[in-house]
């Protein structure tokens, strides 16, 4: 009898090394995002509970000083009022910084309230008209899902403000039996998605993709130059108990 030859397929060591490196990068990216969110949460609470409270107290002191001043030149009163406006503006800036790191209402009051407040602030800052369509009460959304979708909205609205040259944006949060979906659509100048893919997406897009991937979700961009952009983020619902 002849000896039967057995074919052996050997894996390419270089391919295995690349796969391991990619997995390591994904794991590292996930850990970095988690640590980043925790640090943002801590900084946000420190700013709100300490710095913002002290700034508010300074404002009250200035109000009291202005009310109880004896007769004085009008120029002094104008200066005091100017200082008060500066303190108020600084307080608003600190609050916005806290929102950018981590808006505590995501944890405290839920995703819908957090989104509504952020959208209201977006309209005030940019003058872009925004419409928020939200579902009927859906109960508590698991914190990881809520934070992930909030970050997608935050990044997407930031792109609208900086790049889209849009006058309107619509945001919709919808819940289906097995999926929670957040979509944002603007009427701006649009994107060439294929060109972006060819020259490597920016950090904002990569961050959104990685966040969604870590929760077994997906994010897609639909756009044509001159016809606006739509961002659609979907997550399995629910992925975990609150």
GROMACS elastic network, one bead per residue, 0.5 to 0.9 nm:
[ bonds ]
;  ai    aj funct       b0    kb
    1     4     6  0.87779   500
   10    13     6  0.86551   500
   11    14     6  0.86787   500
   11    15     6  0.76500   500
   11    16     6  0.72661   500
   12    15     6  0.53305   500
   12    16     6  0.63679   500
   12    17     6  0.87077   500
   13    16     6  0.50370   500
   13    17     6  0.60799   500
   13    18     6  0.86323   500
   14    17     6  0.50162   500
   14    18     6  0.62181   500
   14    19     6  0.86406   500
   15    18     6  0.50748   500
   15    19     6  0.61726   500
   15    20     6  0.85964   500
   16    19     6  0.50790   500
   16    20     6  0.61581   500
   16    21     6  0.85719   500
   17    20     6  0.50995   500
   17    21     6  0.61275   500
   17    22     6  0.86162   500
   18    21     6  0.50262   500
   18    22     6  0.61450   500
   18    23     6  0.86170   500
   19    22     6  0.51136   500
   19    23     6  0.61968   500
   19    24     6  0.85588   500
   20    23     6  0.51140   500
   20    24     6  0.60906   500
   20    25     6  0.85680   500
   21    24     6  0.50152   500
   21    25     6  0.61223   500
   21    26     6  0.86423   500
   22    25     6  0.50375   500
   22    26     6  0.62127   500
   22    27     6  0.86175   500
   23    26     6  0.50993   500
   23    27     6  0.61608   500
   23    28     6  0.85281   500
   24    27     6  0.51005   500
   24    28     6  0.60565   500
   24    29     6  0.84810   500
   25    28     6  0.50207   500
   25    29     6  0.59579   500
   25    30     6  0.85058   500
   26    29     6  0.50235   500
   26    30     6  0.61447   500
   26    31     6  0.86537   500
   26   210     6  0.77640   500
   26   214     6  0.87397   500
   27    30     6  0.51580   500
   27    31     6  0.63097   500
   27    32     6  0.86462   500
   28    31     6  0.51042   500
   28    32     6  0.60742   500
   28    33     6  0.86067   500
   29    32     6  0.50482   500
   29    33     6  0.61849   500
   29    34     6  0.86641   500
   29   207     6  0.87470   500
   29   210     6  0.74152   500
   29   211     6  0.89666   500
   30    33     6  0.52293   500
   30    34     6  0.63151   500
   30    35     6  0.87301   500
   30   210     6  0.72451   500
   30   211     6  0.74186   500
   30   214     6  0.67838   500
   31    34     6  0.51230   500
   31    35     6  0.61608   500
   31    36     6  0.84116   500
   32    35     6  0.51694   500
   32    36     6  0.58939   500
   32    37     6  0.85653   500
   33    37     6  0.61703   500
   33    38     6  0.86644   500
   33   207     6  0.83926   500
   33   210     6  0.87428   500
   33   211     6  0.75956   500
   34    37     6  0.52712   500
   34    38     6  0.63400   500
   34    39     6  0.87163   500
   35    38     6  0.51212   500
   35    39     6  0.61477   500
   35    40     6  0.85297   500
   36    39     6  0.51887   500
   36    40     6  0.60876   500
   36    41     6  0.85743   500
   36   101     6  0.89326   500
   37    40     6  0.50452   500
   37    41     6  0.61057   500
   37    42     6  0.86631   500
   37   101     6  0.77283   500
   37   102     6  0.71875   500
   37   147     6  0.86029   500
   38    41     6  0.51081   500
   38    42     6  0.63261   500
   38    43     6  0.87479   500
   38   102     6  0.87320   500
   39    42     6  0.51074   500
   39    43     6  0.61705   500
   39    44     6  0.84538   500
   39   101     6  0.82305   500
   39   102     6  0.88303   500
   40    43     6  0.51419   500
   40    44     6  0.59446   500
   40    45     6  0.86229   500
   40    98     6  0.80896   500
   40   100     6  0.83255   500
   40   102     6  0.53418   500
   40   103     6  0.88873   500
   41    44     6  0.51035   500
   41    45     6  0.63202   500
   41    46     6  0.86527   500
   41    98     6  0.85202   500
   41   101     6  0.66638   500
   41   102     6  0.51102   500
   41   103     6  0.75857   500
   41   104     6  0.72486   500
   42    45     6  0.53633   500
   42    46     6  0.62250   500
   42    47     6  0.86671   500
   42   101     6  0.89141   500
   42   102     6  0.84138   500
   43    46     6  0.50553   500
   43    47     6  0.60885   500
   43    48     6  0.85487   500
   43    98     6  0.72481   500
   43   101     6  0.72081   500
   43   102     6  0.81094   500
   44    47     6  0.52111   500
   44    48     6  0.61623   500
   44    49     6  0.85348   500
   44    95     6  0.85352   500
   44    97     6  0.78152   500
   44    99     6  0.71857   500
   44   100     6  0.84991   500
   44   101     6  0.60988   500
   44   102     6  0.58464   500
   44   103     6  0.71072   500
   44   104     6  0.73688   500
   45    48     6  0.50389   500
   45    49     6  0.57866   500
   45    50     6  0.80557   500
   45    98     6  0.76524   500
   45   102     6  0.85939   500
   45   103     6  0.89358   500
   45   104     6  0.74598   500
   46    49     6  0.53470   500
   46    50     6  0.56424   500
   46    51     6  0.71692   500
   46    52     6  0.88296   500
   46    98     6  0.88599   500
   47    50     6  0.55637   500
   47    52     6  0.60047   500
   47    53     6  0.85028   500
   47    94     6  0.71186   500
   47    95     6  0.76314   500
   47    97     6  0.84687   500
   47    98     6  0.64844   500
   48    51     6  0.61896   500
   48    52     6  0.50623   500
   48    53     6  0.67702   500
   48    94     6  0.81315   500
   48    95     6  0.70193   500
   48    98     6  0.71309   500
   49    52     6  0.63933   500
   49    53     6  0.59791   500
   49    54     6  0.86166   500
   50    53     6  0.54160   500
   50    54     6  0.62536   500
   50    55     6  0.87110   500
   51    54     6  0.52922   500
   51    55     6  0.62259   500
   51    56     6  0.86823   500
   51    91     6  0.85620   500
   51    94     6  0.79781   500
   52    55     6  0.50750   500
   52    56     6  0.61811   500
   52    57     6  0.86877   500
   52    91     6  0.61282   500
   52    92     6  0.88023   500
   52    94     6  0.69077   500
   52    95     6  0.72631   500
   53    56     6  0.50748   500
   53    57     6  0.63231   500
   53    58     6  0.87997   500
   53    91     6  0.89998   500
   54    57     6  0.50075   500
   54    58     6  0.63113   500
   54    59     6  0.87093   500
   55    58     6  0.50811   500
   55    59     6  0.63427   500
   55    60     6  0.88146   500
   55    87     6  0.69443   500
   55    88     6  0.80461   500
   55    90     6  0.81393   500
   55    91     6  0.62865   500
   56    59     6  0.50816   500
   56    60     6  0.63970   500
   56    61     6  0.87487   500
   56    87     6  0.82697   500
   56    88     6  0.79700   500
   56    91     6  0.73845   500
   57    60     6  0.51021   500
   57    61     6  0.62572   500
   57    62     6  0.87103   500
   58    61     6  0.50515   500
   58    62     6  0.62619   500
   58    63     6  0.86637   500
   58    84     6  0.87304   500
   58    87     6  0.77919   500
   59    62     6  0.51572   500
   59    63     6  0.62401   500
   59    64     6  0.86736   500
   59    83     6  0.89114   500
   59    84     6  0.61565   500
   59    85     6  0.88722   500
   59    87     6  0.64953   500
   59    88     6  0.71389   500
   60    63     6  0.50246   500
   60    64     6  0.61726   500
   60    65     6  0.85675   500
   61    64     6  0.50951   500
   61    65     6  0.61195   500
   61    66     6  0.85959   500
   62    66     6  0.61204   500
   62    67     6  0.86234   500
   62    80     6  0.72998   500
   62    81     6  0.84014   500
   62    83     6  0.82087   500
   62    84     6  0.65840   500
   63    66     6  0.51530   500
   63    67     6  0.62477   500
   63    68     6  0.87535   500
   63    80     6  0.86755   500
   63    81     6  0.84654   500
   63    84     6  0.75799   500
   64    67     6  0.51318   500
   64    68     6  0.62055   500
   64    69     6  0.85492   500
   65    68     6  0.53530   500
   65    69     6  0.60013   500
   65    80     6  0.86972   500
   66    69     6  0.55283   500
   66    77     6  0.70326   500
   66    80     6  0.69720   500
   66    81     6  0.79657   500
   67    70     6  0.87517   500
   69    72     6  0.72765   500
   69    77     6  0.88621   500
   71    74     6  0.89782   500
   72    75     6  0.83383   500
   72    76     6  0.69000   500
   72    77     6  0.74980   500
   73    76     6  0.56373   500
   73    77     6  0.69819   500
   74    77     6  0.51725   500
   74    78     6  0.62692   500
   74    79     6  0.87361   500
   75    78     6  0.50450   500
   75    79     6  0.62651   500
   75    80     6  0.87254   500
   76    79     6  0.51001   500
   76    80     6  0.62889   500
   76    81     6  0.86720   500
   77    80     6  0.50990   500
   77    81     6  0.62027   500
   77    82     6  0.85656   500
   78    81     6  0.50902   500
   78    82     6  0.61116   500
   78    83     6  0.86596   500
   79    83     6  0.62161   500
   79    84     6  0.86070   500
   80    83     6  0.50766   500
   80    84     6  0.62404   500
   80    85     6  0.87341   500
   81    85     6  0.62870   500
   81    86     6  0.86818   500
   82    85     6  0.51052   500
   82    86     6  0.62591   500
   82    87     6  0.86830   500
   83    86     6  0.50313   500
   83    87     6  0.61846   500
   83    88     6  0.85887   500
   84    87     6  0.51326   500
   84    88     6  0.61716   500
   84    89     6  0.86027   500
   85    88     6  0.50369   500
   85    89     6  0.61044   500
   85    90     6  0.85464   500
   86    89     6  0.50573   500
   86    90     6  0.60893   500
   86    91     6  0.85512   500
   87    90     6  0.50349   500
   87    91     6  0.61571   500
   87    92     6  0.86915   500
   88    91     6  0.50686   500
   88    92     6  0.63641   500
   88    93     6  0.87429   500
   89    92     6  0.50780   500
   89    93     6  0.62673   500
   89    94     6  0.87404   500
   90    94     6  0.62155   500
   90    95     6  0.85920   500
   91    94     6  0.51746   500
   91    95     6  0.62388   500
   91    96     6  0.86858   500
   92    95     6  0.50638   500
   92    96     6  0.62035   500
   92    97     6  0.86324   500
   93    96     6  0.50923   500
   93    97     6  0.62147   500
   93    98     6  0.86885   500
   94    97     6  0.50010   500
   94    98     6  0.63177   500
   94    99     6  0.87500   500
   95    98     6  0.50356   500
   95    99     6  0.63375   500
   95   100     6  0.87850   500
   96   100     6  0.62811   500
   96   101     6  0.87852   500
   96   121     6  0.87049   500
   97   100     6  0.51359   500
   97   101     6  0.64637   500
   97   102     6  0.87414   500
   98   101     6  0.52465   500
   98   102     6  0.60970   500
   98   103     6  0.65018   500
   98   104     6  0.85654   500
   99   102     6  0.52408   500
   99   104     6  0.78121   500
   99   118     6  0.79161   500
  100   103     6  0.70361   500
  100   154     6  0.81426   500
  102   105     6  0.87096   500
  102   106     6  0.80621   500
  102   147     6  0.87536   500
  103   106     6  0.59534   500
  103   107     6  0.80171   500
  103   114     6  0.70260   500
  103   118     6  0.86142   500
  104   107     6  0.55620   500
  104   108     6  0.60197   500
  104   109     6  0.80450   500
  104   114     6  0.80714   500
  105   110     6  0.60686   500
  105   111     6  0.75020   500
  105   113     6  0.69242   500
  105   114     6  0.52775   500
  105   117     6  0.88722   500
  106   109     6  0.59705   500
  106   111     6  0.51339   500
  106   112     6  0.81996   500
  106   113     6  0.75300   500
  106   114     6  0.52964   500
  106   115     6  0.82561   500
  106   143     6  0.77091   500
  106   146     6  0.67142   500
  106   147     6  0.66551   500
  106   150     6  0.77828   500
  107   110     6  0.58283   500
  107   111     6  0.78662   500
  107   114     6  0.87869   500
  107   143     6  0.66757   500
  107   146     6  0.82474   500
  107   147     6  0.82358   500
  109   112     6  0.81155   500
  109   113     6  0.62520   500
  109   114     6  0.71753   500
  110   113     6  0.58128   500
  110   114     6  0.62911   500
  110   115     6  0.87777   500
  110   140     6  0.70916   500
  110   141     6  0.71625   500
  110   143     6  0.83647   500
  110   146     6  0.73437   500
  111   114     6  0.50270   500
  111   115     6  0.60070   500
  111   116     6  0.85027   500
  111   140     6  0.87556   500
  111   141     6  0.72845   500
  111   143     6  0.86611   500
  111   145     6  0.89795   500
  111   146     6  0.53919   500
  111   147     6  0.76504   500
  111   149     6  0.81415   500
  111   150     6  0.69486   500
  112   115     6  0.52398   500
  112   116     6  0.61515   500
  112   117     6  0.86873   500
  112   134     6  0.72759   500
  112   135     6  0.88042   500
  112   146     6  0.88488   500
  112   173     6  0.82217   500
  113   116     6  0.50846   500
  113   117     6  0.61801   500
  113   118     6  0.85602   500
  114   117     6  0.53122   500
  114   118     6  0.61762   500
  114   119     6  0.85713   500
  114   150     6  0.76918   500
  115   118     6  0.50900   500
  115   119     6  0.59641   500
  115   120     6  0.84832   500
  115   132     6  0.85561   500
  115   150     6  0.67134   500
  115   153     6  0.77604   500
  115   154     6  0.86520   500
  116   119     6  0.51435   500
  116   120     6  0.61315   500
  116   121     6  0.86470   500
  116   132     6  0.72477   500
  117   120     6  0.51035   500
  117   121     6  0.62577   500
  117   122     6  0.85726   500
  118   121     6  0.51007   500
  118   122     6  0.60757   500
  118   123     6  0.87294   500
  118   154     6  0.78944   500
  119   123     6  0.62483   500
  119   124     6  0.87003   500
  119   130     6  0.71465   500
  119   131     6  0.85218   500
  119   132     6  0.78498   500
  119   154     6  0.89356   500
  119   157     6  0.84067   500
  119   171     6  0.88889   500
  120   123     6  0.52682   500
  120   124     6  0.64539   500
  120   125     6  0.88107   500
  120   130     6  0.81756   500
  121   124     6  0.51021   500
  121   125     6  0.61732   500
  121   126     6  0.85859   500
  122   125     6  0.52047   500
  122   126     6  0.59917   500
  122   127     6  0.77808   500
  122   128     6  0.76695   500
  122   130     6  0.83894   500
  122   157     6  0.76614   500
  122   158     6  0.86432   500
  122   161     6  0.83311   500
  123   126     6  0.54065   500
  123   127     6  0.50857   500
  123   128     6  0.54166   500
  123   129     6  0.61957   500
  123   130     6  0.66019   500
  124   127     6  0.57866   500
  124   128     6  0.81087   500
  125   128     6  0.83420   500
  125   161     6  0.89910   500
  126   129     6  0.86328   500
  126   161     6  0.65075   500
  127   167     6  0.78042   500
  128   160     6  0.89773   500
  128   161     6  0.79676   500
  128   166     6  0.69199   500
  128   168     6  0.55377   500
  128   169     6  0.72258   500
  129   166     6  0.88605   500
  129   167     6  0.60476   500
  129   169     6  0.63358   500
  129   170     6  0.84283   500
  130   167     6  0.86191   500
  130   168     6  0.57597   500
  130   170     6  0.55761   500
  130   171     6  0.74549   500
  131   168     6  0.80925   500
  131   169     6  0.65528   500
  131   171     6  0.60989   500
  131   172     6  0.82510   500
  132   169     6  0.88210   500
  132   170     6  0.60548   500
  132   172     6  0.58301   500
  132   173     6  0.80097   500
  133   170     6  0.77099   500
  133   171     6  0.61573   500
  133   173     6  0.63545   500
  133   174     6  0.82592   500
  134   137     6  0.89042   500
  134   171     6  0.83464   500
  134   172     6  0.59022   500
  134   173     6  0.50441   500
  134   174     6  0.65196   500
  135   138     6  0.72053   500
  135   172     6  0.84689   500
  135   173     6  0.64730   500
  135   174     6  0.57199   500
  135   175     6  0.69976   500
  137   140     6  0.89502   500
  138   141     6  0.77773   500
  138   175     6  0.79169   500
  140   143     6  0.85341   500
  140   242     6  0.67433   500
  141   144     6  0.84202   500
  141   145     6  0.67385   500
  141   146     6  0.60729   500
  141   237     6  0.89255   500
  141   238     6  0.78954   500
  141   241     6  0.84633   500
  141   242     6  0.65139   500
  142   145     6  0.54807   500
  142   146     6  0.62365   500
  142   147     6  0.87496   500
  142   238     6  0.74786   500
  142   239     6  0.78612   500
  142   240     6  0.64933   500
  142   241     6  0.61513   500
  143   146     6  0.50161   500
  143   147     6  0.60143   500
  143   148     6  0.84155   500
  143   242     6  0.64971   500
  144   147     6  0.52894   500
  144   148     6  0.60745   500
  144   149     6  0.86795   500
  144   215     6  0.82070   500
  144   240     6  0.87457   500
  144   242     6  0.87619   500
  145   148     6  0.51293   500
  145   149     6  0.62003   500
  145   150     6  0.84647   500
  145   180     6  0.88611   500
  145   212     6  0.89736   500
  145   215     6  0.76757   500
  145   235     6  0.74897   500
  145   237     6  0.87489   500
  145   238     6  0.85047   500
  145   239     6  0.80285   500
  145   240     6  0.88886   500
  146   149     6  0.53966   500
  146   150     6  0.60417   500
  146   151     6  0.86116   500
  147   150     6  0.50486   500
  147   151     6  0.61309   500
  147   152     6  0.86849   500
  148   151     6  0.52400   500
  148   152     6  0.63998   500
  148   153     6  0.88356   500
  148   208     6  0.82231   500
  148   211     6  0.63053   500
  148   212     6  0.70463   500
  148   215     6  0.86260   500
  149   152     6  0.50224   500
  149   153     6  0.62542   500
  149   154     6  0.85387   500
  149   181     6  0.85072   500
  149   182     6  0.68974   500
  149   211     6  0.89317   500
  149   212     6  0.84502   500
  149   233     6  0.74650   500
  149   234     6  0.87146   500
  149   235     6  0.86927   500
  150   153     6  0.51291   500
  150   154     6  0.60692   500
  150   155     6  0.86174   500
  151   155     6  0.60326   500
  151   156     6  0.83780   500
  151   208     6  0.76331   500
  151   211     6  0.87265   500
  152   155     6  0.52455   500
  152   156     6  0.59796   500
  152   157     6  0.84827   500
  152   182     6  0.84520   500
  152   207     6  0.87829   500
  152   208     6  0.59327   500
  152   211     6  0.85888   500
  152   212     6  0.89003   500
  152   219     6  0.88502   500
  152   231     6  0.88617   500
  152   233     6  0.76386   500
  153   156     6  0.51092   500
  153   157     6  0.59550   500
  153   158     6  0.83288   500
  153   171     6  0.83700   500
  153   182     6  0.78995   500
  153   183     6  0.83717   500
  153   184     6  0.75175   500
  154   157     6  0.53746   500
  154   158     6  0.60867   500
  154   159     6  0.87016   500
  155   158     6  0.50431   500
  155   159     6  0.63075   500
  155   160     6  0.87686   500
  155   204     6  0.66009   500
  155   205     6  0.83932   500
  155   208     6  0.79186   500
  156   159     6  0.50844   500
  156   160     6  0.63245   500
  156   161     6  0.87474   500
  156   184     6  0.74918   500
  156   204     6  0.84660   500
  156   205     6  0.89137   500
  156   231     6  0.74485   500
  157   161     6  0.61720   500
  157   162     6  0.86263   500
  157   169     6  0.85379   500
  157   184     6  0.81976   500
  158   161     6  0.51108   500
  158   162     6  0.61974   500
  158   163     6  0.83680   500
  159   162     6  0.51756   500
  159   163     6  0.55439   500
  159   164     6  0.66906   500
  159   204     6  0.86979   500
  160   163     6  0.55981   500
  160   165     6  0.69948   500
  160   166     6  0.67297   500
  160   169     6  0.81728   500
  160   186     6  0.72878   500
  160   188     6  0.77615   500
  160   229     6  0.89348   500
  161   164     6  0.65256   500
  161   165     6  0.71555   500
  161   166     6  0.77354   500
  162   165     6  0.74945   500
  163   166     6  0.84058   500
  163   188     6  0.84687   500
  163   189     6  0.83115   500
  164   167     6  0.89223   500
  164   186     6  0.76917   500
  164   187     6  0.79550   500
  164   189     6  0.55090   500
  164   190     6  0.65870   500
  164   191     6  0.85797   500
  164   228     6  0.75798   500
  164   229     6  0.81728   500
  165   187     6  0.82591   500
  165   188     6  0.51414   500
  165   189     6  0.62714   500
  166   169     6  0.73238   500
  166   186     6  0.61982   500
  166   187     6  0.52847   500
  166   189     6  0.70349   500
  166   228     6  0.78317   500
  167   186     6  0.77767   500
  167   187     6  0.66505   500
  167   188     6  0.70297   500
  168   185     6  0.84297   500
  168   186     6  0.57298   500
  168   187     6  0.58520   500
  168   188     6  0.78451   500
  169   184     6  0.68968   500
  169   185     6  0.54800   500
  169   187     6  0.66095   500
  169   188     6  0.86572   500
  170   183     6  0.80751   500
  170   184     6  0.56385   500
  170   185     6  0.53021   500
  170   186     6  0.64541   500
  171   182     6  0.73114   500
  171   183     6  0.57310   500
  171   185     6  0.66343   500
  171   186     6  0.89096   500
  172   181     6  0.79689   500
  172   182     6  0.57250   500
  172   183     6  0.52621   500
  172   184     6  0.65030   500
  172   185     6  0.88438   500
  173   180     6  0.74961   500
  173   181     6  0.57993   500
  173   183     6  0.66488   500
  174   179     6  0.84274   500
  174   180     6  0.59251   500
  174   181     6  0.52443   500
  174   182     6  0.65105   500
  174   183     6  0.85276   500
  175   178     6  0.78998   500
  175   179     6  0.60184   500
  175   181     6  0.62609   500
  175   182     6  0.88948   500
  175   237     6  0.79913   500
  176   179     6  0.50805   500
  176   180     6  0.61561   500
  176   181     6  0.81023   500
  176   237     6  0.78566   500
  177   180     6  0.83417   500
  177   237     6  0.71952   500
  177   238     6  0.89026   500
  178   235     6  0.85539   500
  178   236     6  0.58195   500
  178   238     6  0.68649   500
  179   234     6  0.65463   500
  179   235     6  0.56338   500
  179   238     6  0.73793   500
  180   233     6  0.83784   500
  180   234     6  0.58023   500
  180   235     6  0.54057   500
  180   236     6  0.64501   500
  180   237     6  0.56415   500
  180   238     6  0.80310   500
  181   232     6  0.71011   500
  181   233     6  0.56397   500
  181   235     6  0.64929   500
  181   236     6  0.89057   500
  182   231     6  0.80916   500
  182   232     6  0.59134   500
  182   233     6  0.51952   500
  182   234     6  0.65488   500
  182   235     6  0.88924   500
  183   230     6  0.69448   500
  183   231     6  0.54756   500
  183   233     6  0.62304   500
  183   234     6  0.86101   500
  184   229     6  0.80808   500
  184   230     6  0.55220   500
  184   231     6  0.51922   500
  184   232     6  0.66526   500
  184   233     6  0.89124   500
  185   228     6  0.71586   500
  185   229     6  0.56429   500
  185   231     6  0.64572   500
  185   232     6  0.86880   500
  186   189     6  0.88292   500
  186   190     6  0.84006   500
  186   227     6  0.86827   500
  186   228     6  0.53251   500
  186   229     6  0.55783   500
  186   230     6  0.66144   500
  187   190     6  0.77348   500
  187   226     6  0.84007   500
  187   227     6  0.63975   500
  187   229     6  0.69708   500
  188   225     6  0.88432   500
  188   226     6  0.68781   500
  188   227     6  0.66114   500
  188   229     6  0.69952   500
  189   224     6  0.83121   500
  189   225     6  0.58946   500
  189   227     6  0.60865   500
  189   228     6  0.53773   500
  189   229     6  0.78960   500
  190   222     6  0.89691   500
  190   223     6  0.55970   500
  190   224     6  0.54225   500
  190   226     6  0.51479   500
  190   227     6  0.54261   500
  190   229     6  0.51159   500
  190   230     6  0.88708   500
  191   194     6  0.88018   500
  191   195     6  0.85640   500
  191   196     6  0.81232   500
  191   222     6  0.84113   500
  191   223     6  0.54971   500
  191   224     6  0.56749   500
  191   225     6  0.50294   500
  191   226     6  0.78310   500
  191   227     6  0.84859   500
  191   228     6  0.74391   500
  191   229     6  0.67482   500
  192   195     6  0.54083   500
  192   196     6  0.64091   500
  192   197     6  0.88751   500
  192   223     6  0.68336   500
  192   224     6  0.60986   500
  192   225     6  0.59215   500
  193   196     6  0.51095   500
  193   197     6  0.62633   500
  193   198     6  0.87065   500
  193   221     6  0.73946   500
  193   222     6  0.74681   500
  193   223     6  0.66481   500
  193   224     6  0.76760   500
  193   225     6  0.89767   500
  194   197     6  0.50724   500
  194   198     6  0.62133   500
  194   199     6  0.87867   500
  195   198     6  0.50880   500
  195   199     6  0.63431   500
  195   200     6  0.85222   500
  196   199     6  0.53620   500
  196   200     6  0.59088   500
  196   201     6  0.55495   500
  196   202     6  0.82426   500
  197   200     6  0.51381   500
  197   201     6  0.57865   500
  198   201     6  0.81277   500
  201   204     6  0.79672   500
  201   205     6  0.60204   500
  201   206     6  0.64811   500
  202   205     6  0.55626   500
  202   206     6  0.63209   500
  202   207     6  0.86370   500
  203   207     6  0.58691   500
  203   208     6  0.85283   500
  204   207     6  0.51643   500
  204   208     6  0.63410   500
  204   209     6  0.86976   500
  205   208     6  0.51829   500
  205   209     6  0.61683   500
  205   210     6  0.86299   500
  206   209     6  0.50461   500
  206   210     6  0.60962   500
  206   211     6  0.85695   500
  207   210     6  0.51933   500
  207   211     6  0.61487   500
  207   212     6  0.86481   500
  208   211     6  0.52087   500
  208   212     6  0.62539   500
  208   213     6  0.85479   500
  208   218     6  0.89308   500
  208   219     6  0.72083   500
  208   233     6  0.88944   500
  209   212     6  0.53168   500
  209   213     6  0.60449   500
  209   214     6  0.86922   500
  209   217     6  0.86458   500
  209   218     6  0.68779   500
  209   219     6  0.61124   500
  209   220     6  0.86229   500
  210   214     6  0.61716   500
  210   215     6  0.88583   500
  211   214     6  0.54095   500
  211   215     6  0.68962   500
  211   217     6  0.82862   500
  211   218     6  0.89069   500
  212   215     6  0.53735   500
  212   216     6  0.62811   500
  212   218     6  0.53597   500
  212   219     6  0.66895   500
  212   233     6  0.76475   500
  212   234     6  0.78372   500
  212   235     6  0.71472   500
  213   217     6  0.52716   500
  213   218     6  0.62668   500
  213   219     6  0.86091   500
  214   217     6  0.73475   500
  215   218     6  0.86789   500
  215   235     6  0.69673   500
  215   236     6  0.78294   500
  215   239     6  0.76035   500
  216   235     6  0.67141   500
  216   236     6  0.69461   500
  216   239     6  0.86476   500
  217   233     6  0.74391   500
  217   234     6  0.55036   500
  217   236     6  0.63432   500
  218   232     6  0.81480   500
  218   233     6  0.57390   500
  218   234     6  0.53764   500
  218   235     6  0.66714   500
  219   231     6  0.70673   500
  219   232     6  0.55453   500
  219   234     6  0.63758   500
  219   235     6  0.88794   500
  220   230     6  0.81516   500
  220   231     6  0.57681   500
  220   232     6  0.52278   500
  220   233     6  0.64932   500
  220   234     6  0.88202   500
  221   229     6  0.70724   500
  221   230     6  0.57607   500
  221   232     6  0.65358   500
  221   233     6  0.89773   500
  222   228     6  0.86533   500
  222   229     6  0.58421   500
  222   230     6  0.50865   500
  222   231     6  0.65009   500
  222   232     6  0.81797   500
  223   226     6  0.86313   500
  223   227     6  0.68473   500
  223   228     6  0.60190   500
  223   230     6  0.62597   500
  223   231     6  0.87212   500
  224   227     6  0.53832   500
  224   228     6  0.66124   500
  224   229     6  0.71125   500
  225   228     6  0.69992   500
  225   229     6  0.85308   500
  235   238     6  0.81745   500
  235   239     6  0.80363   500
  236   239     6  0.57775   500
  237   240     6  0.81401   500
  238   241     6  0.71765   500
